[in-house]
Every structure is written in C-alpha cells, then in structure tokens.
Amino acid sequence: MKRIVYASLLVLSLGACTKNLDQVSPNSIVQSTFWKTDADFLSGLAATYKVFHDVNNGYYGVRGIETTNGRGDDFFIRNDVKDLYQLSTFTNNPTTGTPGGIFTGLYTGIFRCNQVIEQAPLSDIASDSKKQYVAEAQFLRGLNYFLLATNFGSVPIITKVPVQRADYFVSKSPEADVWAQAVSDLQAGAAGLPVSYPSAWVGRATKGAALGMLGKAYVYQKNWAEAEKVFKQLAQPDGTAQAPYTYALMANFEDNFSKGSDNNVESLFEIQNQNVGGSQPWAGENANEALGVTTAQEFAPTEVAGWFEVSPTDKLFNEFKLEKAVGGDYDARMYATLVWDYPGAMYYNKPFKDFKLVFGYSALIRKYQNWHDNNEGIWISDINEKVLRYADILLLYAETLTMQGRASEAMPLLNKVRTRAKLAALAAGLSTAQMMTEIRHQRMLEFFREGQRFYDLKRWGLLEQEIKNSDKVGKEFFAPKFAYFPIPQGELNTNPNITQNTGW
Amino acid sequence: MVTQSFVDNYLLANAYAAQAPLPVKGRVVGPNNESIPGATVVVKGTTLGTTSDESGNFSLNLPDGNATLVISSIGFATQEIAVNGRATLTISLQNDVKALNDVVVVGYGTQRREDVTGAISSIKAEDIRTQGSNTVQKSLQGRVAGVQIESSGGDPGSGVRVVIRGAGSLNNNNPLYIVDGVQVDNINNLQPTDIASFDVLKDASAAAIYGSRAANGVILITTKGGKKGENRLDFNAYYGVQQQAKKIDVLNASQWATVSNAAHDNAGLPRLDIAKNPETLGAGTDWQKEIYRTAPMQNYTLGASGGSDNFTYSLSGGYLDQQGIVKKTDYDRWNLRLKTDFTKGRVRIGETIILTREYWRGMAGGWGGQGGNPVGSALKMIPVFQVYDPTAVGGYGGAYGPVTNIANPVAQLNLEVPETRSTTAILNGFAEVSIVDGLKYRLNLGYTSTFGSYSDYAYPYTVGTLFNNADPDLAQNKSERNYFLQEHTLNYSKVFGKHNVQALVGYTYQDTKYNALSGSKSGMPNGIQVLDAGTTNIASGGYAYESVLLSYLGRLVYSYDNRYVVTGTFRRDGSSRFGPAYKYGNFPSVALAWNVVNESFFKPLEGVITNLKIRGSYGILGNQEIPDYRYVPLISANTNYVIGQTQQLWPGAIQTAFATPDIKWETSKTFDIGTDWGFLDNKLNLTADYFVRRNSDILLQVPIPLSSGASGTSPYINAGQITNKGIETALTYNNKVGEFNYQLTGTFTAIQNNVDFLGTGTQQISGGQPTHHGASATITQAGGPVGAFYLIKTAGIFNSQDEINAYNVDGKLVQPGAKPGDVKFVDANGDGQIDQNDRQYCGSPTPKFTYGFGSNASWRSFDLSFFFQGTYGNKIYNGAREDLESMSVEANYSPATLNAWTPDHHTDFPRAVINDPNLNAQTSDRFLESGSYLRLRTLQLGYTLSKGVLSAIKLNSCRFYISFDNLFTITKYTGFNPDLGRYNAGATGGGILDRGVDFPHVAYPLARTSLLGVQVSF
C-alpha cells in the first residue's frame, strides 16, 4: 500500500512540469514588446523600404522592372519566363504571376507602413521623431498607392492593421479614391519630412521626394493647377532648383545609372541596392538575403553569361536617331542607353561585333547595366534604382505648363533636359501640340527602362496607337483592357469581397 | 482441429511393466520439420515437465507408460500425445492461426484479441515479405484495410505518404508512429527485418489513449525480441537491381526542330537558329538515357537472439545500400538494435535501443532555371544541345540562344553534390513493478536524438551560356532534434469470476527541442570542401524550437464472461502550441464489443463459425500539428535594407505575418461499427468496419488576400469541418491440401471525403500548382472532397474561323484570340469569356476505393508469394504533359505534338504556335487523367533447403528467394507513376491540397526491382 502512495505522490509531483507548456519563441521577439524605441521604428522603416527591391514582389526588383517596362512599345521580352512573355505579348490573364507579385509587394509595403503609422503615436519616443516616422511611412504608403492606382486602378484601400480576421477581406475603392489616398499620404509626407539627411541616413525619403511624387500624382490625374503649385516649390521657371532644394541634372546622363554615383544631386528618391547583407539575392527576407538586385544579370547578353531576357525595340532605336545632337553625333543619351554597331562600340570591354543580335533588333541595352565591367559578376548589381529624377520633375513641370496652354513657359525646362543630351535649344514659338509632341519624344528617350513609357502612353491615351505602330512582338494582341493589370487570381481566390477589373 | 502425426514410431508396446519411472526421449518439430527449441513438454495432470533444447530434443522420466504429454510453444497449437509405452517420439506441431492473433498490442499494453473493442489491424512479420522494400511502410501497401500508402517514386531512401481512413485534416495527415513505446517522426530508418508486428489503431476508441496526436490513427511497431530457451543467429542478405519502370517519350532533335519551326511560323516569328535545318539534326541527345541507369541495391542483416526464464535479448545489425536509378543518387543505412527484457521478482526491466546512420546523395534543384531537378530537366531539355563540352568550365555543354533556361541535367547531377547524413538514436527503457497482485506501476523513459547534417557543394561551371557559377560554393547545415518522453502508468488487471477488469491511469510528459545551424561560403580552392577555405559570399544562420505536450490518461476495460466488453478511455492533453486559454483539450471515447460466438445460443453453429464479434465505438481525438509559437504575432528580424551615402546594411525588423491568438485544438470525432468473423476453424477470417470520422476546427493555414500585405505566411486558423465516411474490409483464407499450404488475403477500402463547411473567408482554398507557371488545379470547398480538381473544360478544336465566330455570346466572341486549330474552352458561366470563373469540378484525387490482394503459398520446399494493389476512381493532373504538349515554350515537346492540327490535317491536338495567344496550354482538363491502377507490388519465389542438407551443413534453416517489386502496373495514366506522393514530401507528407497533382520538377520515377536473397538461421 505504501508503494501505491509513493507512486501517487510521484505522479502528482509531476504537475510541476505544466509551466513548461508556456513556450516562447527563442528566435524572435513578440509584437507586444516591439515598437518601444527609436531603434524599433527605424528597423520597422527599413523593413518597409526594402519591399521595393524584393526579388519577386518588389516594384523596383527584377520582376517589377520586367513587369512594368516589358509592356512598352520600346521593350521586348523573350520567351523564357512564361509569365513575362505573356505580359509583354498581351496574352496574360489573371493567373499570370508577376503582376500578382507587384500587387503583393505594394500591399506588403502598405501593411508595414500602417504598423509604423499606428504604433508611433502609442510609443514614448520623442514627439519630433514620432512625427517624422509617421510622415516617412505616409510617404511610402502614398507611393505604394500611387503605383497601385497606375497599375491596377481600382483596389482596396487599407490604412489600418487588421484586428480580426474579417479585416483581411477589403473590397475595392474607385480609382479616384485610391488617388485621393495617395495624394493625402504624399501631402502628409511632404509636411513632415526633412529636406535632407546627414550622410549616414541618405536614401530615406525627403520632403522633395514627397513633393515630387505628389506633383506626379496630380499630373496622372490631369490636375494641372495643383501639379503646378507643387512643382513650383521644387523648380524655378528657368529649371534651376527652388531653395531650399539643390536638385540639378547630372552633367553626364549616364551617371544616373552607374553604381559610382548613387544618391546624386539629380535624385529625388531612389531604391538603395548594394551587395551587403547575406550572399543570396533570392533568399527572401532573412539574413542570407543579399541586398543588391539581379536585374542587370538577367538583362545582360548571353556572351557575358547574362540571361538576355529583354531587348530594346527598333522603334526606340529609331526614335533616338530622329534628332542629331549639336555637332552631328547622336543624342548623348543614346550612348548611355543603348549599344549598337557604331565605330568603336564597346560593351563589357569587348567590341560590339563580339555580340550577336538574337532577336532581330538593332541594339542592346546599356542603361543600368554594369557594362564597363567584364560581366555581371555574381549576379548582384549595386546600381540604385531611380524612382524620381529631377529630369522627370522638369519634364512633368513642362507638361503641366503646356497643358495649361503655356508652352513657352515650358521651353526653358525642356531645354535643360535637351542641353544635357547635347541637343540644340528649342526654337521659340512651339504650339501646345508641338510642345507636347516634343515632351513625349523626350520622355521616351529620357526614361527608357525607368518604368515610365507604358504609363505615359496610358495617361496620354496613346497606348493602342503607339503599341500597334511599333515593332513590338505581340502588339497584335493589345486591347484596351491591357491598360490595367487584372486583379491577380491570388487575390480573387482569397478575398470574397474583391471584384475583377473591367474587361478582365 | 489439430492433426497429430507420428513420423517415427518405434513400437515397443508394453514391453515394460507400467510402474517404474520410464525415460522417454523426443524431438519437437514444426510443420516444415524444423526444430522447435524452447517448447514446453509437460506430463498431463502433473507438474513434471521440461523444455526442448536448441535442436528440439527433450528427455523426461515418465511416471508410467500410459502418460499423456502436453506440448506447447508460442505460435503453435498445443498438442496432447499419449505415450503408449514408446521410448522415442517425434512431435510435429502445427501453426496456430488463432494463436498468432491472440495478443494485440494496444496503447500502453496488450489485449487479448477477444477483448478488443476498437478497430485495430495487426500485421505480423510473417505476413509480409519485406525483403524487397527499403522502407517498412512500402511493404504494408494494400495490406491493411483503411490504410492508404502512396510511395513517392523511386528515389533511394524515399519516404511514403500514409493516410489512415482518408484525409481528415488539411495540414497533417500523418499517423502517429510508436516504436516499442517511443514516438518517432517516421519509421523509414527502421530495418524491415527487425519488426515483429504492426498494429494499426484506426478508430477513436483504439487510438484514444494517445489522445492528442492520434487523430490520424496510430501505428504501433513492436520490434523483435528474444524468446526463452532460444539461442539463434539469423543472417539475411539480398542483392538486386533497379530499373526505371516507365519512360516518358519526348521528341528527338530533328522532330523537335520540325515542331519548333512550325510553332514559330504559325506565330509569324523568326525560327530559332538551332532549329533551322531539322533534317540534319538527327536524333540528338537522349537526355533521359543520359541520366538513368540500372542501379544495384544490397542489404545485409545479422541478428542474435535468445534468452532464459528471466532474461531475453535480441541484437541485430544491418546495412543497406541502394543506389538510385538516376545516376549519382544514392542511399545507405547502417542499423544496430538491441532489445532486452529482464525479470527479477516483482521487477521487470527492459529497453530498446535503435541506432541508425543514414546517408543520402540527392540531386540538384533547378539552378534557378525552369527545368526543375534533373528528372524534370531531362524531359524538357532540347535534344539539339550536347551533354559535354570539354572547353567549358566544368566540362559540360548546355543550352544557348533564346531558349527557355533549362539546365543540362547531367551537369546538374555532376556539378552539384547535395548530401544529407542523419544519425538517429532511439532509446527507450522501462521499469515495471508488481505492487500487489494485478497492480503494476510502469515507468517508461524515452529519448530520441536525431543529428542531421547537410552539405551542398557546387563546382565552378559554365553550362551552356545560361548557367554559370564562377566560384565553388559550399553550404552546410547541422541540426539536432531531441525528444524526451516520460510516462508513468499504473495498470490494474483482475479477474473476479466471470468479470474481467483492466484499468490504466497515467501521466506523460513530452518535450521536443530542435536547433539548427547553417553556414555557407564561396571561393574555396579546388578540391577543398570546408567552409574555412571559403572567401566570399559568407553567410550563417541558426534557429531553435521547443514544444511540450503533457497528458493525463485513463482507460477502463471491463469484460463479462468473455461475451461483453466495454472500454472507456479518457485523455487530457496540454500543448505549448496554443495560447494560455486554449492549451488543454479533453479526449474521451467509449467502445462496446459483443463476442457472439461465446453465447450459449451460438453453440449449434460452432462448427462453422468459430469467431463472431460485433464492435462499436465513438470517441474524440485531437490534433495540434502546427508549427510552434503561432498564437502570438512575432517580429521578423533581418528584413534588411541599405542606407547612407556609403551604402551600409540597415537592419530591419517588423511584423510580417498575422497570428491567431485564439487558435485551438482540432478535434476528430469518429464513430465506428465493425465485425470480425471466423469460419471453419478460422480458416476463413473476415473483418469489416464502417466508420464516420468528422474533423472539426481543422487547423489550416488558409491563404489570406494578397492585399493583406502578409499573404506570404498565412495564419493558422480553425478552418472548418471535414467528414470521411467509409467501409473497410479484410479477408484471409488459410488452407492446406496435401503438402500444399496457402493463404489468400484481400483488403478493400472505400472512403468518401467531404468538406462540410469552411470558415475561411472565401470558403474556397486553391492549391495544386502543376507546372512552373501553371494556374492552380484544385479547389477545396464545402460540398466537395479535399483537393478536388476544378478546371476549365475543353471542347475539342476549332476547325475553322466559322466555328470560332459561331462561338459567341450576344455577338461577342468567347475566344477572340483563337485561330483555327486552337482549343475550344467551355464558357461554363456563360459570361462570354474564358477565365478562372469557368473552372468546373472534374474529379477527385481521392480514390473511390483502394484494394490489395495476394497470396502466400508453399509446397514442399518451395514457397511463393505475390501481392497486387491498386486504386480506382481517382484523377491525376499530369503537369509534365502541360509542359511537354504546350509548344509555347522553347523547350522539348511530347511526341503528341507531331500530330498537331494543321489546316490540311485536322486532328484533335491543337496547332503549334509559340506565342499561344489562345492559351491552349493553360491549366485545363486537357491534362487531367485517370489515376486508377493495378500493380503487381511484389512477387517472390523461395526455396528452403531440406532437413537432410541442413544437418549436413549444420544450419537450422536456409531459404533462398528471388523477388520482384513493381513488376508491372496496369494504368491509363501516362506519367511516370500513378502512385504519386511528391518527391520532397518525405515522411512528413506533402500538402494534401496538392495530392493528385503530378509536378514534374520534383519527380523521381518509380523503380522496378529484382533481387536475389538468402535467409539463414544457425
């Protein structure tokens, strides 16, 4: 009997182990202990910026660059990655993966922005810091909504962190409301952000970046009056920067697209790419992730071990040849953008004749490539991806003025861009229509591979015309619905409150 | 019932007077004349007795010449023999079918088969010929009613997917494995010859004692122990070869170029340079031939076992080497196992120690391209390209030009070396004390430690122009998983007249700790494969997990007069995986059984029906198989960015996923009614069960909207309810005609799987990606089975523009992009366009029924066994065909494309067009196939040496055999293997939503195995 008692006592004493049922992760801190210090908020902001260059979902990562440029009349994508080929040939549908990737990336950014915006007021950090972190997150959220509006049109607007499961399933708002959200976020950003940062923090959003994106958002909505008010704050009528800003065009166009001149004077906002962190650009969000981008490798020709996924079309090549620079040479930007069979043409330190033009087009791509090196090295490019350059501000400002019937006021702004390209100054007296033609021409040349062409054509109402008159493969399949991406099937499959875009 | 036989019969009848002590000698043998050591020989009605020695011999002094001897031995029918004055006897014992089934292993103990109230299937080692299988479960395929086992192809050392009674859950359907009392993650590392029995606990009543983790059923494995009086050595060896069971045909170089040119011409796009002159290209490279081989496998085991009254032991060791049918792939395994049992007075102590060392040489993934692993690449790689290029770094050729970036599979196999090593120790010890009569306390301590090590070395290479690796890379990781089990049980067992009571109470504590460490570098000097030598691309990482489960359990079995049995079980489990308010779950069950055969009114039928039992049970089980720490939102570190004019790392951290704080136990409620029949001296046995199993609050990571911003890792929720209903039957027939002994067995299982409701938001869960870029093929939603195929249906080919024009809704063409020769898709919702809303139900990946049948037979020295197994009524989505028949990618194609539609040659196969504007190649019912099959799983022929030969060479027994696995499969499925599984699924199983989707990038074709073996006992 004694033994039974002992045994029972032994069993009962084991109750002490119940405390081991409370296990906490040894790998991460929990959300409730985060968002307390400045360091927490700065980490949160880093995590928010970084989505932009994510390899799959980043709008300015490799798939994003391919997705946003690949549909332009200046771009060809080869039949390798099926999703991209379908996109560029207008045979994509809602299941095509890459638009789903950028949709996911943009909303990932928004979720992270919302965390900062909600948590900062609840924390005990200094009120100036609070204000700035919220402004920074609002700028980023505004940029994400800007990109959602241009790419998808009508989408869900989410400005809070979900509290319960029902909050995950948000229905769409009209495109105008999405624009309004972008505008209000960018306004808040402009109000709360500093003009500049100390050297260690260069790369974060500034007041100028927020104003620039705000002005651009007005241009996309054809709200010329508001756009003008914003651009006035950034640039003087002659094209020089308005104090306190110090923006200017880089003397050498190519310096905008090479690793040695990141964060230069022409840049209002750019995505920071550098081979720091881990060693793998495809690792996802963890310590192994290398923080450069693989875009240059994917675009490089096969002769230097690239995957030659894209090619400029001859429409672009010929557009460059339309106007010669002062002195009879081609537009200076042509040499920075393309390489073709011209005397002494070098590419990756080899004569151009060592490269084969495999798609029947006349030129290969130099812009954003590390083409002064022998090859693209270990896949990871350090070149920062420009989101907004001062040249864009000048041309948007010029367009804003022209569209209000003040083409002559646009002239000095345009001439800034032309002069840098070594083109002669414009003759006076251009009509509105002539000035707009010039602006379109300049934008096509200036911003090749900068994610602008397709969206410019769209807002000008010229998509169908310009794609159909180009030598783009798949142009015959273009239809008006391709102006917007469809809502991705991944969203339709998971969100009962969502509806497909018109035409899809 | 028992045949008495006298082989020797020296008639010395009544030669002696009947009173003096009378010596008698004898020998006890089995049905095949083999010696039976350790048999008990007792003079009836006395305490006089002895046991037979190693050779089966015994001697005894009899009180008189008319004595009767009672001879018994485990596994044989007890025999009584009148001595009738003889001095020398040979007693031949017969196998006792009933005896084999007498004891059933249940959780925390054993039960007489008569007392079992739950649905339990038992398989003894004797019933299966495991020699041809590298893992244990494969040998069970088709043998246990209600248990579906899918092999995952032919890769060496691969696991299987085991589903007991249908997919009840959506996250984890793996049964719980208990080896000699210790829970293990999988049993792939066990040596099949070490196993004495499997007991599969299928219904809630049987499994209830394991409460929390038993919702998917329990497989109890008992390894072989020694026997009293035995002293033997067993040696087994086999050597065999494996060949690819099925090849998928693809085009040769000249054929490929012809199709490629047609596809470019039809799209109005320039032809590929490499395809310009089809007639000059010839056959080109047969990539499949380049990567497959006939692969040897060999296995050796040596065991020693024996024991005395108070001590038994069994020691065994084994070695298996299985090369894969894909070159370079390999698996080997070393095993050592010790099991002893020691009794002294009231105390019994025992242990099982299983040590395993395993090695896998795997194959590379897709190298960032679109071919997948070498098996996938070999299908899609264009045959124009060359295998070798002596001028290239690494020595291999590959793709160049504007083609899809698929790697040379031979280069993949040779230039990247992924190796996994795993060392496992399963230690289990117990001490049992008899406190008072019928009451026992047992302490069971288990410790399982798995040390895993992975190394992946990539040589520098340039393979074609699309794949290159400048510096050698090395990635290594080490992981350690320790599982600790502590169990205290009190067992009480008492017979009061006709009342029989068994009671059990217990407490168990389980703790699992895991940690992993990884590192990688590049730039080692040639020939050096350690991280210290690396110079660039430096990365490291590590993480850890811990989970705890503690439980209180109780069971009461009461039987009256061997006629009525009632079992009640209760278990309360606490899990560290749930939040404070949701940690505990209570899991009760009750079961009844009626042994009709023991009723007096049944006596008249006794001669015909020797066993009849009716059982019924109802119970609740739990499931907590989700990752740790999922009930609180966490902050993800290393969401890093770059900052500053000097472009430094900016460490990031933020919440990236949602959590469900009120996540709780998934429960599974099972109702089971079953019956067991035995006819004609139990020559014919039948077991049949009907069950309804309802899983509620299923734990599932339901995909959340992309717009939530955290769709990468969806939170686990309690998502809905799934019901499986089914019947399962097993039939066995044993008979003997002269010297011909045979056994016929068959199992049949039909399970209907239905999702009752989902509380997931969309009420639909998509899954089943069939190709690198394909749209999902399955939808799980209320009213249908889990992972049902929902696909856009096709309706033939448009033969003319008129047909395309005629296909319109209110004048708007349904397929405006179509040209003659394109596929006509069914606009199911009639909205005038083809999109994902037109997907319709096209079938289920769950078979309507599964079955197995076979036979074991022997005649004189020969034995033969074979086993067939199959499924009926399931569908498979053939992802390889979606790729190979697309003609929209710059890769190799299927021979079916040679028959593509042209204006002059109308066929039912769409036209070749490289930009595929009509999306002929999209995910649709074109690529859905019947998955039914019938397979000759094993065929084995054996020969046992005769007694005369054996004694001459001093062996106890010796058997030679030849065995074949997967000799043939009858199926309409055109992929490698209708018995899918997914390559990386391993023992933990792949996603259940992908179950019927054949994804070629991760495939490994099934092997056909032929082997020769020998089993020797000394």
HADDOCK unambig.tbl for C-alpha pairs under 7 A between the chains (distance, minus, plus):
assign (segid A and resid 3 and name CA) (segid B and resid 435 and name CA) 6.79 0.50 0.50
assign (segid A and resid 11 and name CA) (segid B and resid 507 and name CA) 6.86 0.50 0.50
assign (segid A and resid 20 and name CA) (segid B and resid 548 and name CA) 6.58 0.50 0.50
assign (segid A and resid 21 and name CA) (segid B and resid 548 and name CA) 5.65 0.50 0.50
assign (segid A and resid 21 and name CA) (segid B and resid 575 and name CA) 6.18 0.50 0.50
assign (segid A and resid 21 and name CA) (segid B and resid 576 and name CA) 4.38 0.50 0.50
assign (segid A and resid 22 and name CA) (segid B and resid 576 and name CA) 5.71 0.50 0.50
assign (segid A and resid 23 and name CA) (segid B and resid 547 and name CA) 6.87 0.50 0.50
assign (segid A and resid 23 and name CA) (segid B and resid 576 and name CA) 5.88 0.50 0.50
assign (segid A and resid 24 and name CA) (segid B and resid 629 and name CA) 6.47 0.50 0.50
assign (segid A and resid 25 and name CA) (segid B and resid 545 and name CA) 6.95 0.50 0.50
assign (segid A and resid 25 and name CA) (segid B and resid 629 and name CA) 5.96 0.50 0.50
assign (segid A and resid 26 and name CA) (segid B and resid 544 and name CA) 6.39 0.50 0.50
assign (segid A and resid 26 and name CA) (segid B and resid 545 and name CA) 7.00 0.50 0.50
assign (segid A and resid 27 and name CA) (segid B and resid 543 and name CA) 5.96 0.50 0.50
assign (segid A and resid 27 and name CA) (segid B and resid 544 and name CA) 6.57 0.50 0.50
assign (segid A and resid 28 and name CA) (segid B and resid 634 and name CA) 6.24 0.50 0.50
assign (segid A and resid 28 and name CA) (segid B and resid 635 and name CA) 5.98 0.50 0.50
assign (segid A and resid 28 and name CA) (segid B and resid 636 and name CA) 6.46 0.50 0.50
assign (segid A and resid 29 and name CA) (segid B and resid 634 and name CA) 5.96 0.50 0.50
assign (segid A and resid 29 and name CA) (segid B and resid 635 and name CA) 5.70 0.50 0.50
assign (segid A and resid 30 and name CA) (segid B and resid 632 and name CA) 6.85 0.50 0.50
assign (segid A and resid 30 and name CA) (segid B and resid 633 and name CA) 5.97 0.50 0.50
assign (segid A and resid 30 and name CA) (segid B and resid 634 and name CA) 4.27 0.50 0.50
assign (segid A and resid 30 and name CA) (segid B and resid 635 and name CA) 5.70 0.50 0.50
assign (segid A and resid 31 and name CA) (segid B and resid 633 and name CA) 5.47 0.50 0.50
assign (segid A and resid 31 and name CA) (segid B and resid 634 and name CA) 5.05 0.50 0.50
assign (segid A and resid 31 and name CA) (segid B and resid 635 and name CA) 5.55 0.50 0.50
assign (segid A and resid 31 and name CA) (segid B and resid 655 and name CA) 6.77 0.50 0.50
assign (segid A and resid 43 and name CA) (segid B and resid 651 and name CA) 6.03 0.50 0.50
assign (segid A and resid 43 and name CA) (segid B and resid 652 and name CA) 4.02 0.50 0.50
assign (segid A and resid 43 and name CA) (segid B and resid 653 and name CA) 4.93 0.50 0.50
assign (segid A and resid 44 and name CA) (segid B and resid 652 and name CA) 5.88 0.50 0.50
assign (segid A and resid 44 and name CA) (segid B and resid 653 and name CA) 5.30 0.50 0.50
assign (segid A and resid 44 and name CA) (segid B and resid 654 and name CA) 5.05 0.50 0.50
assign (segid A and resid 46 and name CA) (segid B and resid 640 and name CA) 6.13 0.50 0.50
assign (segid A and resid 46 and name CA) (segid B and resid 641 and name CA) 5.42 0.50 0.50
assign (segid A and resid 46 and name CA) (segid B and resid 650 and name CA) 6.38 0.50 0.50
assign (segid A and resid 46 and name CA) (segid B and resid 651 and name CA) 6.71 0.50 0.50
assign (segid A and resid 46 and name CA) (segid B and resid 652 and name CA) 4.80 0.50 0.50
assign (segid A and resid 47 and name CA) (segid B and resid 639 and name CA) 4.98 0.50 0.50
assign (segid A and resid 47 and name CA) (segid B and resid 640 and name CA) 5.87 0.50 0.50
assign (segid A and resid 47 and name CA) (segid B and resid 641 and name CA) 6.74 0.50 0.50
assign (segid A and resid 47 and name CA) (segid B and resid 652 and name CA) 4.70 0.50 0.50
assign (segid A and resid 47 and name CA) (segid B and resid 653 and name CA) 5.83 0.50 0.50
assign (segid A and resid 47 and name CA) (segid B and resid 654 and name CA) 6.24 0.50 0.50
assign (segid A and resid 49 and name CA) (segid B and resid 641 and name CA) 6.99 0.50 0.50
assign (segid A and resid 50 and name CA) (segid B and resid 640 and name CA) 6.50 0.50 0.50
assign (segid A and resid 50 and name CA) (segid B and resid 641 and name CA) 5.07 0.50 0.50
assign (segid A and resid 79 and name CA) (segid B and resid 404 and name CA) 6.80 0.50 0.50
assign (segid A and resid 79 and name CA) (segid B and resid 889 and name CA) 6.52 0.50 0.50
assign (segid A and resid 79 and name CA) (segid B and resid 890 and name CA) 6.99 0.50 0.50
assign (segid A and resid 80 and name CA) (segid B and resid 403 and name CA) 6.34 0.50 0.50
assign (segid A and resid 80 and name CA) (segid B and resid 404 and name CA) 4.40 0.50 0.50
assign (segid A and resid 80 and name CA) (segid B and resid 405 and name CA) 6.47 0.50 0.50
assign (segid A and resid 82 and name CA) (segid B and resid 773 and name CA) 6.95 0.50 0.50
assign (segid A and resid 91 and name CA) (segid B and resid 917 and name CA) 5.58 0.50 0.50
assign (segid A and resid 95 and name CA) (segid B and resid 775 and name CA) 5.84 0.50 0.50
assign (segid A and resid 104 and name CA) (segid B and resid 706 and name CA) 5.08 0.50 0.50
assign (segid A and resid 104 and name CA) (segid B and resid 707 and name CA) 6.36 0.50 0.50
assign (segid A and resid 104 and name CA) (segid B and resid 709 and name CA) 6.34 0.50 0.50
assign (segid A and resid 107 and name CA) (segid B and resid 707 and name CA) 5.22 0.50 0.50
assign (segid A and resid 107 and name CA) (segid B and resid 708 and name CA) 6.56 0.50 0.50
assign (segid A and resid 107 and name CA) (segid B and resid 709 and name CA) 4.53 0.50 0.50
assign (segid A and resid 108 and name CA) (segid B and resid 709 and name CA) 3.64 0.50 0.50
assign (segid A and resid 108 and name CA) (segid B and resid 710 and name CA) 6.17 0.50 0.50
assign (segid A and resid 109 and name CA) (segid B and resid 709 and name CA) 6.97 0.50 0.50
assign (segid A and resid 110 and name CA) (segid B and resid 709 and name CA) 6.81 0.50 0.50
assign (segid A and resid 111 and name CA) (segid B and resid 708 and name CA) 6.88 0.50 0.50
assign (segid A and resid 111 and name CA) (segid B and resid 709 and name CA) 5.16 0.50 0.50
assign (segid A and resid 168 and name CA) (segid B and resid 705 and name CA) 6.71 0.50 0.50
assign (segid A and resid 168 and name CA) (segid B and resid 708 and name CA) 5.54 0.50 0.50
assign (segid A and resid 169 and name CA) (segid B and resid 705 and name CA) 6.83 0.50 0.50
assign (segid A and resid 199 and name CA) (segid B and resid 644 and name CA) 5.72 0.50 0.50
assign (segid A and resid 199 and name CA) (segid B and resid 645 and name CA) 5.49 0.50 0.50
assign (segid A and resid 200 and name CA) (segid B and resid 643 and name CA) 6.95 0.50 0.50
assign (segid A and resid 200 and name CA) (segid B and resid 644 and name CA) 4.19 0.50 0.50
assign (segid A and resid 200 and name CA) (segid B and resid 645 and name CA) 6.17 0.50 0.50
assign (segid A and resid 201 and name CA) (segid B and resid 643 and name CA) 5.90 0.50 0.50
assign (segid A and resid 201 and name CA) (segid B and resid 644 and name CA) 4.57 0.50 0.50
assign (segid A and resid 202 and name CA) (segid B and resid 643 and name CA) 6.33 0.50 0.50
assign (segid A and resid 202 and name CA) (segid B and resid 644 and name CA) 4.37 0.50 0.50
assign (segid A and resid 202 and name CA) (segid B and resid 645 and name CA) 5.54 0.50 0.50
assign (segid A and resid 203 and name CA) (segid B and resid 643 and name CA) 5.78 0.50 0.50
assign (segid A and resid 203 and name CA) (segid B and resid 644 and name CA) 6.00 0.50 0.50
assign (segid A and resid 272 and name CA) (segid B and resid 642 and name CA) 5.58 0.50 0.50
assign (segid A and resid 272 and name CA) (segid B and resid 643 and name CA) 6.76 0.50 0.50
assign (segid A and resid 273 and name CA) (segid B and resid 642 and name CA) 6.57 0.50 0.50
assign (segid A and resid 274 and name CA) (segid B and resid 642 and name CA) 6.72 0.50 0.50
assign (segid A and resid 274 and name CA) (segid B and resid 647 and name CA) 6.42 0.50 0.50
assign (segid A and resid 276 and name CA) (segid B and resid 648 and name CA) 6.93 0.50 0.50
assign (segid A and resid 276 and name CA) (segid B and resid 649 and name CA) 5.95 0.50 0.50
assign (segid A and resid 277 and name CA) (segid B and resid 649 and name CA) 6.15 0.50 0.50
assign (segid A and resid 278 and name CA) (segid B and resid 538 and name CA) 6.90 0.50 0.50
assign (segid A and resid 278 and name CA) (segid B and resid 539 and name CA) 5.53 0.50 0.50
assign (segid A and resid 279 and name CA) (segid B and resid 537 and name CA) 4.62 0.50 0.50
assign (segid A and resid 279 and name CA) (segid B and resid 538 and name CA) 6.28 0.50 0.50
assign (segid A and resid 279 and name CA) (segid B and resid 539 and name CA) 6.27 0.50 0.50
assign (segid A and resid 285 and name CA) (segid B and resid 638 and name CA) 6.52 0.50 0.50
assign (segid A and resid 285 and name CA) (segid B and resid 639 and name CA) 5.22 0.50 0.50
assign (segid A and resid 286 and name CA) (segid B and resid 638 and name CA) 4.95 0.50 0.50
assign (segid A and resid 286 and name CA) (segid B and resid 639 and name CA) 6.12 0.50 0.50
assign (segid A and resid 287 and name CA) (segid B and resid 638 and name CA) 5.29 0.50 0.50
assign (segid A and resid 288 and name CA) (segid B and resid 539 and name CA) 5.93 0.50 0.50
assign (segid A and resid 291 and name CA) (segid B and resid 641 and name CA) 6.70 0.50 0.50
assign (segid A and resid 302 and name CA) (segid B and resid 465 and name CA) 5.82 0.50 0.50
assign (segid A and resid 302 and name CA) (segid B and resid 466 and name CA) 6.84 0.50 0.50
assign (segid A and resid 305 and name CA) (segid B and resid 465 and name CA) 5.66 0.50 0.50
assign (segid A and resid 305 and name CA) (segid B and resid 466 and name CA) 6.12 0.50 0.50
assign (segid A and resid 305 and name CA) (segid B and resid 468 and name CA) 6.94 0.50 0.50
assign (segid A and resid 306 and name CA) (segid B and resid 466 and name CA) 6.82 0.50 0.50
assign (segid A and resid 307 and name CA) (segid B and resid 466 and name CA) 6.01 0.50 0.50
assign (segid A and resid 490 and name CA) (segid B and resid 706 and name CA) 6.79 0.50 0.50
assign (segid A and resid 491 and name CA) (segid B and resid 705 and name CA) 5.15 0.50 0.50
assign (segid A and resid 491 and name CA) (segid B and resid 706 and name CA) 5.44 0.50 0.50
assign (segid A and resid 493 and name CA) (segid B and resid 766 and name CA) 6.75 0.50 0.50
assign (segid A and resid 494 and name CA) (segid B and resid 703 and name CA) 6.26 0.50 0.50
assign (segid A and resid 494 and name CA) (segid B and resid 704 and name CA) 5.49 0.50 0.50
assign (segid A and resid 494 and name CA) (segid B and resid 705 and name CA) 4.90 0.50 0.50
assign (segid A and resid 494 and name CA) (segid B and resid 762 and name CA) 5.58 0.50 0.50
assign (segid A and resid 495 and name CA) (segid B and resid 705 and name CA) 5.32 0.50 0.50
assign (segid A and resid 495 and name CA) (segid B and resid 761 and name CA) 6.92 0.50 0.50
assign (segid A and resid 495 and name CA) (segid B and resid 762 and name CA) 5.81 0.50 0.50
assign (segid A and resid 496 and name CA) (segid B and resid 761 and name CA) 6.45 0.50 0.50
assign (segid A and resid 496 and name CA) (segid B and resid 762 and name CA) 4.78 0.50 0.50
